[in-house]
């Protein structure tokens, strides 16, 4: 891809990555809050103070985020004990895909900036020497590589597994699973 295509592609990847990340994070967080709200009986058997604290926090967050009513009404509530909850896990994975897409866009943006700065430096040297044609030809010949979000191994493959394991132990410790 050319230099300008790389620039627009990097900006697009970063923008879409942030959008996917925000939607996935909001849906996952609200789903988990709804899950905690539905598990009040289990929390009450552990500690009444913890149960009241979570109830107050969840109600306060729900009341103060009226602009997120779409998420509060339609986010899937996970049921870790009985079913697979495909929609919940899809939104959970969207968090990490958004981060990976943003990281791929950032990497492509850094590559674009580096190449552009090198061309500008080369152009300044050529202007000092009196030769101005080769810099324009170099810009037209440049082909940059496309950075895929699927090559972000840590963000897309390792980090979700680590978060699931920590979340499992945390929910198991609280006797919610």
C-alpha positions as a LaTeX table, in Angstrom:
\begin{tabular}{lrrr}
\hline
Residue & $x$ (\AA) & $y$ (\AA) & $z$ (\AA) \\
\hline
Unk1 & 0.00 & 0.00 & 0.00 \\
Unk2 & 1.16 & 3.52 & $-0.66$ \\
Unk3 & 2.15 & 6.02 & 1.99 \\
Unk4 & $-1.21$ & 7.84 & 2.01 \\
Unk5 & $-3.14$ & 4.57 & 2.03 \\
Unk6 & $-1.06$ & 3.43 & 5.00 \\
Unk7 & $-1.89$ & 6.65 & 6.83 \\
Unk8 & $-5.65$ & 6.34 & 6.25 \\
Unk9 & $-5.59$ & 2.62 & 7.00 \\
Unk10 & $-3.79$ & 3.24 & 10.31 \\
Unk11 & $-6.26$ & 5.94 & 11.34 \\
Unk12 & $-9.20$ & 3.72 & 10.38 \\
Unk13 & $-7.82$ & 0.74 & 12.32 \\
Unk14 & $-7.22$ & 2.82 & 15.42 \\
Unk15 & $-10.68$ & 4.42 & 15.28 \\
Unk16 & $-12.55$ & 1.17 & 14.71 \\
Unk17 & $-10.39$ & $-0.55$ & 17.32 \\
Unk18 & $-11.32$ & 2.04 & 19.95 \\
Unk19 & $-15.00$ & 1.80 & 19.02 \\
Unk20 & $-15.02$ & $-2.00$ & 19.27 \\
Unk21 & $-13.06$ & $-1.88$ & 22.53 \\
Unk22 & $-15.44$ & 0.62 & 24.14 \\
Unk23 & $-18.57$ & $-1.28$ & 23.09 \\
Unk24 & $-17.13$ & $-4.62$ & 24.21 \\
Unk25 & $-15.91$ & $-3.24$ & 27.53 \\
Unk26 & $-19.21$ & $-1.54$ & 28.35 \\
Unk27 & $-21.23$ & $-4.61$ & 27.47 \\
Unk28 & $-18.94$ & $-6.97$ & 29.40 \\
Unk29 & $-18.80$ & $-4.75$ & 32.48 \\
Unk30 & $-22.56$ & $-4.24$ & 32.55 \\
Unk31 & $-23.10$ & $-7.97$ & 32.00 \\
Unk32 & $-20.89$ & $-8.74$ & 34.98 \\
Unk33 & $-22.67$ & $-6.14$ & 37.11 \\
Unk34 & $-26.01$ & $-7.68$ & 36.15 \\
Unk35 & $-24.59$ & $-11.10$ & 37.05 \\
Unk36 & $-23.51$ & $-9.82$ & 40.47 \\
Unk37 & $-26.94$ & $-8.29$ & 40.92 \\
Unk38 & $-28.60$ & $-11.62$ & 40.15 \\
Unk39 & $-26.36$ & $-13.45$ & 42.63 \\
Unk40 & $-27.41$ & $-11.51$ & 45.74 \\
Unk41 & $-28.50$ & $-14.64$ & 47.58 \\
Unk42 & $-25.07$ & $-16.23$ & 47.22 \\
Unk43 & $-23.35$ & $-13.01$ & 48.28 \\
Unk44 & $-25.66$ & $-12.67$ & 51.28 \\
Unk45 & $-24.65$ & $-16.12$ & 52.50 \\
Unk46 & $-20.99$ & $-15.05$ & 52.49 \\
Unk47 & $-21.22$ & $-11.65$ & 54.06 \\
Unk48 & $-24.15$ & $-9.30$ & 54.51 \\
Unk49 & $-21.91$ & $-6.23$ & 54.29 \\
Unk50 & $-20.47$ & $-7.39$ & 50.95 \\
Unk51 & $-23.96$ & $-8.11$ & 49.64 \\
Unk52 & $-25.28$ & $-4.68$ & 50.63 \\
Unk53 & $-22.18$ & $-2.97$ & 49.28 \\
Unk54 & $-22.48$ & $-4.62$ & 45.86 \\
Unk55 & $-26.22$ & $-3.91$ & 45.72 \\
Unk56 & $-25.68$ & $-0.21$ & 46.50 \\
Unk57 & $-22.79$ & 0.13 & 44.03 \\
Unk58 & $-24.68$ & $-1.60$ & 41.20 \\
Unk59 & $-27.83$ & 0.45 & 41.80 \\
Unk60 & $-25.80$ & 3.65 & 41.97 \\
Unk61 & $-23.97$ & 2.88 & 38.72 \\
Unk62 & $-27.22$ & 1.95 & 36.98 \\
Unk63 & $-28.95$ & 5.12 & 38.20 \\
Unk64 & $-26.08$ & 7.43 & 37.22 \\
Unk65 & $-25.54$ & 5.94 & 33.78 \\
Unk66 & $-28.96$ & 6.44 & 32.24 \\
Unk67 & $-27.29$ & 7.14 & 28.89 \\
Unk68 & $-26.22$ & 3.47 & 28.87 \\
Unk69 & $-29.78$ & 2.12 & 29.12 \\
Unk70 & $-29.31$ & 0.26 & 25.83 \\
Unk71 & $-26.50$ & $-1.73$ & 27.43 \\
Unk72 & $-28.32$ & $-2.17$ & 30.74 \\
Unk73 & $-31.35$ & $-3.62$ & 28.96 \\
Unk74 & $-29.68$ & $-5.73$ & 26.25 \\
Unk75 & $-26.31$ & $-6.91$ & 27.58 \\
Unk76 & $-26.34$ & $-10.68$ & 28.04 \\
Unk77 & $-26.26$ & $-11.79$ & 31.67 \\
Unk78 & $-23.82$ & $-14.68$ & 32.01 \\
Unk79 & $-24.75$ & $-17.84$ & 33.84 \\
Unk80 & $-21.41$ & $-19.49$ & 34.47 \\
Unk81 & $-22.88$ & $-22.53$ & 36.17 \\
Unk82 & $-25.40$ & $-23.72$ & 33.60 \\
Unk83 & $-24.88$ & $-22.56$ & 30.02 \\
Unk84 & $-22.18$ & $-21.44$ & 27.60 \\
Unk85 & $-23.36$ & $-17.83$ & 27.07 \\
Unk86 & $-22.06$ & $-17.41$ & 23.53 \\
Unk87 & $-23.16$ & $-13.77$ & 23.27 \\
Unk88 & $-21.43$ & $-12.82$ & 26.53 \\
Unk89 & $-18.19$ & $-14.49$ & 25.40 \\
Unk90 & $-18.47$ & $-12.76$ & 22.02 \\
Unk91 & $-18.62$ & $-9.35$ & 23.68 \\
Unk92 & $-15.80$ & $-10.40$ & 26.00 \\
Unk93 & $-13.61$ & $-11.30$ & 23.01 \\
Unk94 & $-14.53$ & $-8.00$ & 21.28 \\
Unk95 & $-12.66$ & $-6.20$ & 24.07 \\
Unk96 & $-9.42$ & $-7.94$ & 23.13 \\
Unk97 & $-10.03$ & $-7.76$ & 19.38 \\
Unk98 & $-10.54$ & $-3.99$ & 19.71 \\
Unk99 & $-7.26$ & $-3.72$ & 21.62 \\
Unk100 & $-5.47$ & $-5.81$ & 18.98 \\
Unk101 & $-6.92$ & $-3.74$ & 16.13 \\
Unk102 & $-5.87$ & $-0.53$ & 17.88 \\
Unk103 & $-2.36$ & $-1.93$ & 18.43 \\
Unk104 & $-2.09$ & $-2.92$ & 14.74 \\
Unk105 & $-3.18$ & 0.58 & 13.72 \\
Unk106 & $-0.67$ & 2.14 & 16.11 \\
Unk107 & 2.11 & $-0.01$ & 14.70 \\
Unk108 & 1.18 & 0.93 & 11.17 \\
Unk109 & 1.01 & 4.62 & 12.18 \\
Unk110 & 4.53 & 4.42 & 13.67 \\
Unk111 & 5.81 & 2.82 & 10.48 \\
Unk112 & 4.15 & 5.53 & 8.38 \\
Unk113 & 5.62 & 8.33 & 10.54 \\
Unk114 & 9.09 & 6.79 & 10.46 \\
Unk115 & 9.09 & 6.44 & 6.66 \\
Unk116 & 7.66 & 9.93 & 6.19 \\
Unk117 & 10.30 & 11.48 & 8.45 \\
Unk118 & 13.06 & 9.63 & 6.60 \\
Unk119 & 11.73 & 10.90 & 3.27 \\
Unk120 & 11.51 & 14.47 & 4.61 \\
Unk121 & 15.10 & 14.24 & 5.91 \\
Unk122 & 16.25 & 12.87 & 2.56 \\
Unk123 & 14.35 & 15.66 & 0.77 \\
Unk124 & 16.11 & 18.33 & 2.87 \\
Unk125 & 19.51 & 16.84 & 1.98 \\
Unk126 & 18.61 & 16.71 & $-1.71$ \\
Unk127 & 17.47 & 20.34 & $-1.64$ \\
Unk128 & 20.80 & 21.31 & $-0.14$ \\
Unk129 & 22.59 & 19.44 & $-2.93$ \\
Unk130 & 20.34 & 20.83 & $-5.65$ \\
Unk131 & 18.67 & 17.56 & $-6.79$ \\
Unk132 & 14.88 & 17.62 & $-6.22$ \\
Unk133 & 13.43 & 14.93 & $-8.48$ \\
Unk134 & 14.46 & 11.72 & $-6.75$ \\
Unk135 & 12.49 & 12.39 & $-3.52$ \\
Unk136 & 9.19 & 12.59 & $-5.43$ \\
Unk137 & 10.01 & 9.38 & $-7.27$ \\
Unk138 & 10.85 & 7.66 & $-3.97$ \\
Unk139 & 7.47 & 8.58 & $-2.48$ \\
Unk140 & 5.66 & 7.02 & $-5.44$ \\
Unk141 & 7.67 & 3.78 & $-5.22$ \\
Unk142 & 7.19 & 3.15 & $-1.50$ \\
Unk143 & 5.02 & 0.19 & $-0.54$ \\
Unk144 & 4.32 & $-0.33$ & 3.15 \\
Unk145 & 3.14 & $-3.59$ & 4.68 \\
Unk146 & $-0.29$ & $-4.03$ & 6.17 \\
Unk147 & $-0.31$ & $-4.90$ & 9.90 \\
Unk148 & $-2.94$ & $-7.44$ & 10.83 \\
Unk149 & $-4.66$ & $-7.44$ & 14.23 \\
Unk150 & $-4.39$ & $-11.25$ & 14.25 \\
Unk151 & $-0.61$ & $-10.94$ & 14.64 \\
Unk152 & $-1.01$ & $-9.28$ & 18.05 \\
Unk153 & $-0.47$ & $-12.56$ & 19.86 \\
Unk154 & $-0.40$ & $-11.32$ & 23.44 \\
Unk155 & $-3.46$ & $-9.08$ & 23.21 \\
Unk156 & $-5.59$ & $-11.46$ & 21.17 \\
Unk157 & $-4.62$ & $-14.92$ & 22.38 \\
Unk158 & $-2.79$ & $-14.86$ & 25.71 \\
Unk159 & $-4.39$ & $-11.98$ & 27.63 \\
Unk160 & $-8.00$ & $-13.26$ & 27.32 \\
Unk161 & $-6.96$ & $-16.62$ & 28.76 \\
Unk162 & $-5.20$ & $-14.92$ & 31.66 \\
Unk163 & $-8.26$ & $-12.74$ & 32.38 \\
Unk164 & $-10.60$ & $-15.76$ & 32.26 \\
Unk165 & $-8.39$ & $-17.72$ & 34.67 \\
Unk166 & $-8.13$ & $-14.81$ & 37.14 \\
Unk167 & $-11.88$ & $-14.15$ & 36.83 \\
Unk168 & $-12.66$ & $-17.81$ & 37.42 \\
Unk169 & $-10.57$ & $-17.92$ & 40.59 \\
Unk170 & $-12.07$ & $-14.64$ & 41.80 \\
Unk171 & $-15.65$ & $-15.78$ & 41.21 \\
Unk172 & $-14.88$ & $-19.19$ & 42.70 \\
Unk173 & $-13.33$ & $-17.52$ & 45.76 \\
Unk174 & $-16.49$ & $-15.42$ & 46.20 \\
Unk175 & $-18.57$ & $-18.63$ & 45.78 \\
Unk176 & $-20.42$ & $-17.19$ & 42.79 \\
Unk177 & $-19.78$ & $-20.16$ & 40.51 \\
\hline
\end{tabular}
